[in-house]
């Protein structure tokens, strides 16, 4: 493996949140919650940005031990054809969703860059905001997605422990630790405006994961200071394959980690998905989290085929409808925000030149 970056190895580590999350921390959870709440209110107000994922495909060429879509699973494989993508997006819009995250597995012959680009083009014509969570790409490919209307990338490093990473990613292109680690920077260099990162909690020792994730965000923020950054806190959920996490993360530690990130990163958007329980999500709303997924389906075609028995990438925990979830937010005096921008402000990628190929 090539030399790891200094920010990851500790040569220039930013561990100023360590005192907040270590096991013998002198800071109580109640104190951290109060500090986080005050910062969130000052920086973000009483709002919650909402989005929903759209699974384009469950084809995958990698063998991630913890994923229901790994290539050795017996899952029925399929991808949405372009007309089906339009139908799914139409159903989502009818639910009030205006912010969509397009997901795929790792790059394969069935789902390649050209397919993803076409899907982004369709989504950008129907939705004000389009992001992708897919296989790592080159700067040139991200630039093409930006030119098609993609403004955001979500990509989890999964674990920041190189040895554990190699052990868990049994085969396929995702085995390349450094390639994945460098992906957010390639996207930002290409003109993608926002990048979301995270660690899949449960794969490695959680305190070390939190510190390395924090260092990664700090590095991106200092290097690409114009970028919009977000951090997600996904925990392992039951999935096809029955993977059990070696380092289970409790609600108490996850809450402490989220509060610490808000205190240490006051302007960064913090994200919590439907992997978490309704009670935990409701509890975090208004304290530190500023963005959540809503009415999620983790199956391909899940919005139209809502009654399907198909197994998704993982089991959704918070399965409330968009309407019920919004009512829960409003009961806490938090305004659900489905849209606060216009596509005209997205603009082309920063590298677009006269005569350059468009979608």
N, C-alpha and C positions, 0 to 999 in steps of 0.2 A: 504494500500500500504506500502511496506517495505520502510525503510529510503532511501531517495534519496542521490546520491553521492555528496560529498562536492563540486566538480567542477561545478555541476549544480545548487546547492542551493546558491552559492555565497560565501561560506566559504573560497574557494580558487579560486575565479573567476579571469579570465584573461580578463579584460575589457579594455586593453590598446588601442583597436580600437574604443572605445566609443566616444572619441572626434572627430573622423573622420566621424561618421554616425549620431550623434544626430541632431535633427531638427535645432538647432541654431548653428551648427558647424561653426567655424571660418575658416575652410579650404574649399576653393572653389573646385568645381568639376573639373575645369581645372587643378588646382594644383595637386589634387589626381591622375588625369589621367596621367599627366607628370611623377609623381613619380612612378606610377605603370608601365608605359611603360618602364622606364629606368631599373627597377628591372627585368622585364620580359625579356628584351633584354639581360641583363647580365647573367641571370640564365638559360634561355631556348633558346636564339637565335631567329632567324626568322623562326620558325617552328610551325606547328599545327598538333598535333596527332589526327587521325581520327578513329572513330569506328562506328559500327551500331548495333542497337538492333534487336534481333530475338525473337518474342513472340512465345513461345512454346505452350501456352494454355491460355484461358481466364476463366477457371474454378476457382472459388474462394469460400472459406468458411466463409469469413468475410463480414461485412456490413459497409464498409467505406463510409461515406455520400458523399464524393467528387469524388468517383471513378466510371468510366463507367463499370467496371467489378465487382462491388459489387454484392453479391449473390442474391439481390432482383431485380436486373435489368432484363429487358426482352431480353437482349442480347442472341443471339444464341450461345450456348456453344460448344466448340470443343477443341481438342488438336491435335497437330501434331503427327502422328505415326512416328516411327523411320526412315522409308524410306523417309517420307516427310521432316523430319529434314535434311537428306542428300541432298535432292533436293533444299531446301531453302538455305542451306549453299553453294551449288554449284552455285546457282544464285548470291549469294552475292559475292563469289570469282570472278565471271565473271565481276562484277562491280568494282573490284579492292580492295574490303574490305578484310582485313586480321585480324581484331580485332573485335570480336563479343561479345555482351552482351546478354546472354540467360535470358529471363524473364518468370515468371509464376505469378499466383495469390497466395493467401495463400494456405497452405497445404490442400489437399483434397484427397478423395478416388480415384479420377480420375488422379490426379497429385500428386504423393507422392515422397519420396526421391529416391526410386529405379528408377523411371522414369527419374527424373532429372539427376541422376548419369549416366544413359545410354546415355542421350542426351549430357552431358559433354564429355563422352568418345568419342562419334561420332565427336563432334565439335573439340576436341583436335587432332583428327586424320586428320582433314582437315584445321584447322586454326592455325596459329602460336600463337595466344593469345586468351584465352577464360576466360570470367568472367561471374558471375551470379548475377541476381537481382531477388531473390525469397524469399520464406518464411524463417524465422529464423530457424537455425538448431543448433544441439549440436556440441561440439568440435569434437566428434568422427565422425559425419557426414561430417563436413567441412574437416576433415583430409582425409576422403575417396575421397571427390571431388578433393582435392589437389593432391592426388595420381593418379587421373584420368587425370590430366592436367589442372585443373582449377587454375588460378593464381590470380584471383581478385574477390572481392565482392563489389557490390554496394547496400547500404541499407539506405533509408531515414528514419529518425525518424518521419518525417511528421511535427510534432510540438513538441516543448520542454516544452509546458505548460501542465502539467499532467491533469488538469481539462478539458481543451479544448480537449486534446487527447481522454479522456474517452468519452466525449460528441460526438465526431466525429466518433469514432469507435464503432458502435452501438451494434455489436455482433461479435462473432468469436474469434479465437486465437489472432488476432491482438490487442485485447483490452488490452493485458498485456504490459503496458508502460515500465516497467523495463526490461522485457525479450527482448524487441526490443532494448532498450538502450544499453544493454550488448552484443548484437549480434556481433558488429564489433570486440570486444575483443576476443570472442570465436573463430572467424574466424582467427584472427592473432595468437592466441595460437595454432591453428591447423596447421599452416604452410601456410595459404593463404598469398601471398606476398604483395598484394595491397588491400586497402579498401577505398571505396568512400562513403562519407556521405553527407547529405544535409537536409534542411527543405523545406517542400512544402509551398512556400511563398504565403500568402493570408489566411492561416488558423488561424494565431494568430498575435498579434502585432509585426510588422516586426523588429523594433529595438531590442526588447527583444529576438526575434528569432535569429537575427544575432549574438548577444552577446553570447547566449547559444551555438549556433553552433560553433562559434569561440572557446569557452571554450572546447567544445568536441574535436575539432581537436587538440588543444594544449595538452589536456590530453592524447590523443592517441599518439601523437608525442613524448611526454616525457616518456610514459610508454613503448611504442614499437618503439624505436628510429630507428630500422633497417627497419621498414615497409615503403612501399610507400603509401602515403596518397593523396586523392583528395577530392575536395569539389565541389558539384553541386549546382546550383541556380534555381531550377525549380519553375515556377509560375503556378498557377491554370489556366487550359485551358478549353474551352467548352467541355462537355462530356455528355454521356447519363445519364440522371437523372437531368440535369439542375442545379447543385449545383452552388451557387453564393458565392464567397469568402466574408467573413465579413471584411477582412482587405486587400483590393486590393493594390497591390504594383506597383508604377509607374516606368517608364523607368528610371527616374532621380534617384530614391532611389536605384533601382537595380544596376545601374552603380556605384553609390557611394559605395554600399556594396561590389561589386566586387573589386573595386580599393582598398578599405580598407583591404580586405582580402589579396590581393597581397602584400600590404605594410607590413601587420602584419605577413604574412606567405610566405616569399619570395621563399621557396623551394617546396611548395605544389602545385600540379597540380590543376588548376581551370577549371571547365567543364561547357559548355553551350550547351544545347540540341536544337533540332528542335522545341521545344515548343515556342522558341522565333522567332521574325520576321527576315526575311533576312537582313533588314537594321540594326537592333540592333546587330545581330551576326556579320555582316561585320564591324560594328563600334567597337565592342569589340575585334575583331581579331587584334593581335599585341599590344594591350594595357595591358591586364591582363590575358585573357583566353588563355590556352595552349592546350586544348583538346575539341573537338566538335564531336557530332554525325553527320552523313551525310546520305542522302537518306533514312531516317527512314520510316519504316512502323510500325504502332501500332496495326495492326490486325494480327490474327493468319493465317499464310500462305500468308502474304501480299507481299512477294517478287515475288512469282510465280503468285499469283492472284492479280496483281497490279491494275487491273481495277475493283475490287470488290467494291460493295456498302456497305459492312459490316462496321459498326461503330467500331472504335478502342477504346483503353483505353482513349484517348483524341485526340483532333484534332491537327494534325501537322501544324505548322505555316510556317516553312521554308521547302517547298516541292521541292526545287531544286534538280536536279540530282547530282550525285557525280561529274560528269564532269563539270557542271556549277558552282558548289560550289568551286571546285578546281581552276577554272579560276578566280573566285572572289578573292580567297586568293592570287593567283599568281600576280594579278593586284596590290596587296598591298605589293608585294615583300616578301610574306610569303610562305614557302615551305610546301605543304601538305605531311604529313607522314602517310602512310598506314601501314608501317612495319619498325621497327628499331631493331629487335631482332630475334633470332632463338629459336625454341622450345627446343633445346638441353640444353639451359641455364635455362629453367624453373626448371628442376630437380624435385625430389620427395619432399614431405612435410618434414619439419624439424624433424618430430616425427617418420618418417618411420624407422622401425627396421627390421633386417634380418628375412625373413620368413613371414613378414606381408602380409596380403591379399592385392592384387592389383585388378585393374578393369578387 
